[in-house]
Amino acid sequence: MITLENVEKSYDGTKILKGINLEIETGAFISIMGSSGSGKSTLLNLIGAMDLPELGSITVDGENIVDYTDEQLTLYRRKKIGFIFQFFNLFPNIPVFENIQIPLLLNGIGEDLSVTEYMKLVGLEGKERSYPYQLSGGQQQRVAIARALIHNPDIILADEPTGSLDSTNSQSIMELITRLTSEMNKTVILVTHENIVAQYARRRVSLRDGVLSQ
C-alpha cells in the first residue's frame, strides 16, 4: 500500500532523512522508534503529505504522491489520512462535538449521528458540549482519535500520541488505538521514542540519525 524509495529530506542544509526505503502493507500497524531529532516526525509528515521530500518517491495505492498537484495533496490529506498528534491539536474555542465533526465538514459529509457514535466508541458520552480545556489530557486525546477516524481514512498517522500523558493514560490510549484501528482495518504508522509504546505495533523499525533499520 505504501512504498518509500530513496527518500531524502533536509532542513537548513542539514540532511534529516538519508535514503529511506520502506514498504508498509495494507492493514499493518508499524511503529517507528527514534530519539528526539532522529527524523521520525519528518518521515511521518512526508507520508501524510504535510511536506515533500527533495529526493525519492512515496507511492500510496500505486500513485506517487510526490508528483501530486497542491489540490491533489489537499484531497489526499483530507480523505486518506487521519492524524493523531502528541499535543492533541484540538480547536480550543469550539466544543468536542464540533472538533470531531471537522473532517466530515471538510469532506462534505453531513452525518451528525456518526459524531455521537464515535464519541461512544472512544468513551466520551455526555461530553458533546464540553470544551477541550474542560477535559483531561487522556480525554482530549480520545477526542483526537475520534476526529482521526470519523471520515474513514485508510491511513492513521500517530505522532507520539502518548507523549503528553502519564503511564496510566498512555496505556489506555494505546489500547484504544490498537483496538479501534484493528476493528476498522486501518493502516497505522506510529512514531515514538518509548519502547513500551512501540510494542503495541505488530512491526517495529528504528530511525537513527536519518537512517532506517528494520
C-alpha positions as CSV (number, residue, x, y, z in Angstrom):
1,M,0.0,0.0,0.0
2,I,2.8,2.5,1.0
3,T,6.3,2.4,-0.5
4,L,9.1,4.8,0.1
5,E,12.1,4.6,-2.2
6,N,15.3,6.5,-1.6
7,V,13.6,9.3,0.3
8,E,15.7,12.2,1.4
9,K,14.9,15.4,3.3
10,S,16.9,18.3,4.5
11,Y,16.3,21.4,6.6
12,D,18.6,24.4,6.6
13,G,21.3,22.5,4.9
14,T,21.1,19.5,7.4
15,K,20.1,16.2,6.0
16,I,17.3,14.8,8.2
17,L,16.4,11.7,6.2
18,K,19.0,9.7,4.3
19,G,17.9,7.3,1.6
20,I,14.8,5.9,3.3
21,N,13.4,2.7,1.9
22,L,10.3,1.3,3.5
23,E,7.3,-0.9,2.5
24,I,4.1,-0.9,4.6
25,E,1.3,-3.3,3.8
26,T,-2.4,-2.5,3.9
27,G,-3.7,-3.1,7.4
28,A,-0.3,-3.1,9.0
29,F,0.4,-1.5,12.4
30,I,4.1,-0.3,12.3
31,S,6.0,1.7,14.9
32,I,9.0,3.8,14.0
33,M,11.2,4.3,17.1
34,G,13.8,7.0,17.4
35,S,15.1,9.7,19.8
36,S,14.3,13.4,19.5
37,G,15.8,14.7,16.3
38,S,16.1,11.4,14.6
39,G,13.8,12.4,11.8
40,K,10.8,10.2,12.7
41,S,8.2,13.1,12.8
42,T,9.7,14.4,9.5
43,L,9.1,10.9,8.0
44,L,5.5,10.8,9.2
45,N,4.9,14.3,7.8
46,L,6.2,13.1,4.4
47,I,3.9,10.1,4.3
48,G,1.0,12.4,5.4
49,A,1.9,14.9,2.6
50,M,2.4,17.7,5.1
51,D,5.8,18.1,3.5
52,L,7.5,16.7,0.4
53,P,11.0,15.1,0.0
54,E,13.8,16.5,-2.1
55,L,14.6,13.1,-3.5
56,G,12.8,9.8,-3.8
57,S,9.2,8.6,-4.2
58,I,6.3,7.9,-1.8
59,T,3.9,5.6,-3.5
60,V,0.4,5.1,-2.0
61,D,-2.0,2.7,-3.7
62,G,0.1,2.8,-6.8
63,E,0.4,6.6,-7.1
64,N,3.5,8.7,-6.3
65,I,2.2,11.5,-4.1
66,V,5.4,13.5,-4.7
67,D,4.0,14.2,-8.2
68,Y,0.7,15.4,-6.9
69,T,-0.5,18.9,-7.5
70,D,-1.4,21.1,-4.5
71,E,-5.0,20.3,-4.9
72,Q,-4.4,16.5,-5.1
73,L,-2.2,16.8,-2.0
74,T,-5.0,18.5,-0.1
75,L,-7.5,15.9,-1.1
76,Y,-5.1,13.1,-0.2
77,R,-4.6,14.6,3.3
78,R,-8.3,15.3,3.7
79,K,-9.7,11.9,2.6
80,K,-7.0,9.3,3.0
81,I,-5.2,10.3,6.2
82,G,-6.2,10.6,9.9
83,F,-3.7,12.4,12.2
84,I,-3.2,11.9,15.9
85,F,-0.8,14.4,17.4
86,Q,1.1,14.5,20.7
87,F,-0.5,17.8,21.8
88,F,-4.0,16.8,20.5
89,N,-4.3,19.9,18.2
90,L,-7.9,20.5,19.1
91,F,-9.6,23.8,18.5
92,P,-9.9,25.4,21.9
93,N,-12.9,27.6,21.2
94,I,-15.3,25.0,19.9
95,P,-16.9,22.1,21.8
96,V,-15.9,18.5,21.5
97,F,-18.7,17.7,19.1
98,E,-17.6,20.3,16.6
99,N,-13.9,19.3,17.0
100,I,-14.8,15.7,15.9
101,Q,-17.1,16.9,13.2
102,I,-14.4,18.9,11.3
103,P,-13.2,16.2,8.9
104,L,-16.9,15.5,8.0
105,L,-17.4,19.2,7.1
106,L,-14.2,19.4,5.1
107,N,-15.3,16.3,3.1
108,G,-18.8,17.5,2.6
109,I,-20.3,14.7,4.8
110,G,-23.2,15.8,7.0
111,E,-23.7,12.8,9.3
112,D,-24.1,14.2,12.8
113,L,-25.1,10.8,14.1
114,S,-21.7,9.4,13.4
115,V,-20.1,12.0,15.7
116,T,-22.3,10.7,18.6
117,E,-21.4,7.1,17.6
118,Y,-17.7,7.9,17.6
119,M,-17.9,9.6,20.9
120,K,-19.3,6.4,22.4
121,L,-16.5,4.4,20.7
122,V,-13.9,6.5,22.5
123,G,-15.8,6.6,25.8
124,L,-16.8,10.3,25.8
125,E,-20.6,10.0,26.0
126,G,-22.1,13.2,27.5
127,K,-19.1,15.4,26.7
128,E,-20.5,16.7,23.4
129,R,-20.8,20.3,24.6
130,S,-17.6,20.3,26.7
131,Y,-14.7,22.4,25.6
132,P,-11.1,20.9,25.3
133,Y,-9.9,22.9,28.4
134,Q,-12.6,21.2,30.4
135,L,-11.2,17.7,29.6
136,S,-8.2,15.8,31.0
137,G,-5.3,15.1,28.7
138,G,-6.4,11.5,28.2
139,Q,-9.9,12.7,27.2
140,Q,-8.5,15.2,24.8
141,Q,-6.6,12.5,23.1
142,R,-9.7,10.4,22.8
143,V,-11.4,13.4,21.0
144,A,-8.4,13.5,18.7
145,I,-8.7,9.7,18.0
146,A,-12.4,10.1,17.2
147,R,-11.6,13.0,14.9
148,A,-8.8,11.0,13.1
149,L,-11.2,8.1,12.4
150,I,-14.6,9.7,11.7
151,H,-14.1,10.3,8.0
152,N,-13.0,6.7,7.5
153,P,-9.4,7.3,6.2
154,D,-7.3,4.4,5.1
155,I,-4.2,5.5,7.0
156,I,-3.7,6.7,10.6
157,L,-0.6,8.6,11.4
158,A,0.1,8.9,15.1
159,D,3.0,11.2,16.2
160,E,4.0,10.5,19.8
161,P,0.3,10.0,20.8
162,T,1.1,9.3,24.4
163,G,3.9,11.9,24.8
164,S,1.8,14.3,26.9
165,L,0.2,11.6,29.0
166,D,1.0,9.7,32.2
167,S,1.6,6.0,32.1
168,T,-2.0,5.0,33.0
169,N,-3.5,7.2,30.3
170,S,-0.8,6.2,27.9
171,Q,-1.8,2.5,28.3
172,S,-5.5,3.2,27.9
173,I,-4.9,5.4,24.8
174,M,-2.7,2.8,23.1
175,E,-5.2,0.0,23.9
176,L,-7.9,2.2,22.3
177,I,-5.9,3.0,19.2
178,T,-4.9,-0.7,18.8
179,R,-8.5,-2.0,19.2
180,L,-10.3,0.6,17.0
181,T,-7.8,0.5,14.2
182,S,-7.7,-3.3,14.2
183,E,-11.5,-3.5,14.1
184,M,-11.7,-0.9,11.3
185,N,-8.7,-2.5,9.4
186,K,-6.7,0.7,9.2
187,T,-3.0,1.0,8.3
188,V,-1.3,2.6,11.3
189,I,2.1,4.3,11.3
190,L,3.1,5.3,14.8
191,V,6.3,7.2,15.8
192,T,7.5,7.2,19.3
193,H,10.7,7.3,21.5
194,E,9.2,4.9,24.0
195,N,9.8,1.2,23.6
196,I,6.7,0.3,25.7
197,V,4.5,2.2,23.2
198,A,6.3,0.8,20.2
199,Q,5.5,-2.7,21.4
200,Y,1.8,-2.2,20.6
201,A,2.7,-2.4,16.9
202,R,2.9,-5.7,15.0
203,R,6.0,-4.5,13.3
204,R,8.8,-2.3,14.6
205,V,11.6,-0.3,12.9
206,S,14.1,2.2,14.2
207,L,15.3,5.5,12.9
208,R,18.6,6.9,14.0
209,D,20.4,9.9,12.5
210,G,18.1,9.8,9.5
211,V,18.9,6.2,8.7
212,L,16.2,3.4,9.0
213,S,17.0,0.0,10.3
214,Q,14.5,-2.9,10.1
